[in-house]
Amino acid sequence: MKILVVEDDIDTLTYVARGLGQLGHTVDKVDTGGEGLHMATNSPYDVIVLDRMLPELDGVTILKNIRIAGVKTPVLFLTALDGVNERVEGLDAGADDYLVKPFAFSELAARVHALGRRPVLAKVEPVLKVGDLEMDLRRRQVRRAGRVVELQPQEFKLLEYMMRNAGDVVTRTMLLEHVWDFHFDPKTKIIETHMSRLRSKIDRDADTPLIHTVRGAGYSIHAPD
Amino acid sequence: MRRIDAFRSTGVRFTLLYVALYLLSTIILLATLYLIEVRTLDQDVREQVDARIEELEDAYRFGGIGQVIDDIEIKGRSHVKLRTFYRLTDGQGNVLAGSLLDVPNSVGDHNMSVVVNTQGVNEQIEIVARTVTVPNGAILTVGVEPVWREAINSLFTRAALGTLAGAVLLGGGIGALMTRRFLSRINDITSTVIDIMGGQLDSRVDARGTHDELDRLAASLNAMLDRIDFLVTETREVTNNVAHDLRTPLSRLSRRLEEARDAGTDTIEGAQALDLAIEESAGILETFNAILSIAQVEGAMSAKTFSPVALSDMLGTLSEAYGPLAEEEGRRFETDIPPGIEVRGDRALILQMLSNLIENAMKHTPEGTPVRLRLERTGGRLRITIEDRGIGIPAESRDRVFDRFVRLEASRTTPGNGLGLSLVAAIAKLHNIRLTLEDAGPGLRVVLTFPKAAPDQAEALVKAPRPVQDSTA
C-alpha cells in the first residue's frame, strides 16, 4: 500500500515509516502540516496516518481540508489526547480511526491494514467466509463445515469483526473498541475469556484451528495455509 | 504595585465627588434664594415707581402739567438720594422736566441703562422704569435705580465664596474621613492578597463584625482562599502520591533494563527482562493515562457531548461482557435490568464508570459468591446498584476511597493503581449522579442515584454542585 505519514516528532515519524516500510509498504513521510496537506491532496494514497497536534497547521484542520478537497483516503488519527471530546472531534472532522499515543507499532500496523481494506468491507456481503467457516449476516447464522454453531450476540459480533478482517491481525484494543465499544482498557481478561469461548465453539471439534493468537499483538482468523 | 497617582486613588476620587455634590447642592440652594430675593426686591422697586407715577398723576389732576413740572423739579432734587429720576416730554419730544436723558418714548415698563444728569454731571446708571402718557399728550418716565442689586450681588457672592470654601473644607474632610475608613478595609484586602502572593497562604482578611458588604466580601474572599488552599494542598498530595507511586515501577523498570543489559539481549534471560521492562513501562503509562483521564473528566465543564444513553442496553452489554468472565473465575453475575431505560449523558464515560465498578466488585467478591447488578426506578429517580460479597469498606474509610491513589490495606496486594474509583467519582460528579457506598452485610454496595430527569437536564448538570458522598447510609 502507499501510505502517507504526517508527524512532527522525527523519532516517531522515522519509527513508524521504517516499520511500515519493512512490512512492504511505500511510505511518504512529512513533518509539517502544510506539506502534509499538500501531499495528501495531490497524490493518491491508500492510507494517511495523521498526527493530531502539529505546529502551525494542526491535524484536525488538515483533515477537514483533505475532506473538503474531496479526498476519501482513509485517515488514521494519532492523538496524545484520549478524551471523549477529542475522539468525537477527530471522527467528526472525517477521521476513519484514531490511535492514542503512545502506541505499539503492531497496533498501528493492524489499524493501517484494516483501513486499507475498508473499501472492500464497505460492500454488503451477505455471507463472510474463512476456510470452511461461514457467517450468514442476514440470517445471523454461523456454520463450521456445514454444522450450525450457536453463538451469543457478543460472540457473533466478535467473530464478525474478525472475519471482516480475515488474514489481518486484530488487536485487543481494536476488539474492545469495535465489539464492546470500550474506549478504555478494562483490567480484566474480557477479550481472553470471550475469545476462548468463541474458539471452543468454532475450533474445538475441527481438525484445523482458524483463530490464531499473534503473540504480543492480538488475534487473527485465517484459513489453513 | 501600589500607585500613589492621586487621581487614580479611589479615595481622592470619592472625596472630589463628595465635594462636588456638596457644592452643587449649596449652589442650587443659594441660586434659589437669590432668585427669590431679586424678585421680591424687583417687586419693591416697581411699587416705588408706580407710587411716584401715581403722585405725579395726582399732581396733574390737581394742577395740570405745570404742577407736574413743578413737582418733578422739586422731587428731582430731593429724590436724588432715593436714586429716583424723572423725565417729562411733550408730544413733540421736547423735554419739559427731569434729569433722565435719552429715554425711549415707548409706553411701558423698562429695565435699561440710561444716562442721568444730576447737578450738571452725566452718569450712566441702570434703572427700572415705567413710561406713561399724561392726558394732555405729554410723556412721563419715572425710573428708580435698584441700588440694592449691587449689595445683594456682593452679599451672595460672598455667601457663595464662603460656601465654596466651606464645601471644600467640610466636604473634603468628611469625604476623606469616610473614604479613608472604606479604603483602609480595601487596603486590608490588598495587603492580604499581597501576603498570599508572597507565599503566606494562610493569611486571611479580617472582618470588622459590621456585617456590611465589605464584611461579606471579606467572608467570601476567605472562603475562596480556604477552597484554593484546600485544592493546592490536594494537588500537592496528588503530586506527592504520583511521585511516590511511580517510584516503585520506575525503579523496577530500571532494574529490569540493567538485567537485560547484563544478560545480553540475545539470551533468553535478557529477552525476558526486556519483556518485563516493557510491561513495567506500559503500567507506568497506564497510570499516567488514568491520571489524565480523571483530570479531563474533572475539567470537562461542558455537557456538549451529552446525548441519550440507552442504559438498559448498556447494562445488558456489560452483563454479557462480564458474565462469562465471572463464570470462568467461579463467581456468579446476577442482573436485574428492566428494559428500555434511557438517561442523558456521555455514553463512553458512563460505560467506563460502570465497567470500573463491576470490575472492582468482581475483584473483591470471593469465589462462589455473586456480583449483583440492578437497575431500578424509585421515587422518580433511577438507581443502579452494584453489590459484591467481599469484605466491604469500613464506614470510616468510605469517603477516602474516591480520592486519588487511595488503596485500602486490604487491597494493597491486588493489582491496581488506586485511580479507578477516583475516575468513577469524577464521572459521577460530571453527570450529577449521587454516589453512595453502603454495607451489603457482608460486602460492598455501590449505589448510583441519577438526578431527576428534567427537560433541559444537560444544562442543569453542568451547574450542579459537587455530588454528595454519603458515607453514613
Interface residues (C-beta under 8 A of the other chain):
Chain A: D82 G83 V84 N85 R87 V88 V100 P102 Q152 P153 Q154 W180 D181 F182 H183 F184 D185 P186 K187 T188 K189 I190 T193 H194 R197
Chain B: L285 E286 N289 L292 S293 Q296 A300 K304 T305 T317 E320 A321 Y322 P324 L325 E328 D346 A348 L349 L351 Q352 S355 E359 M362 P415 G416 G420
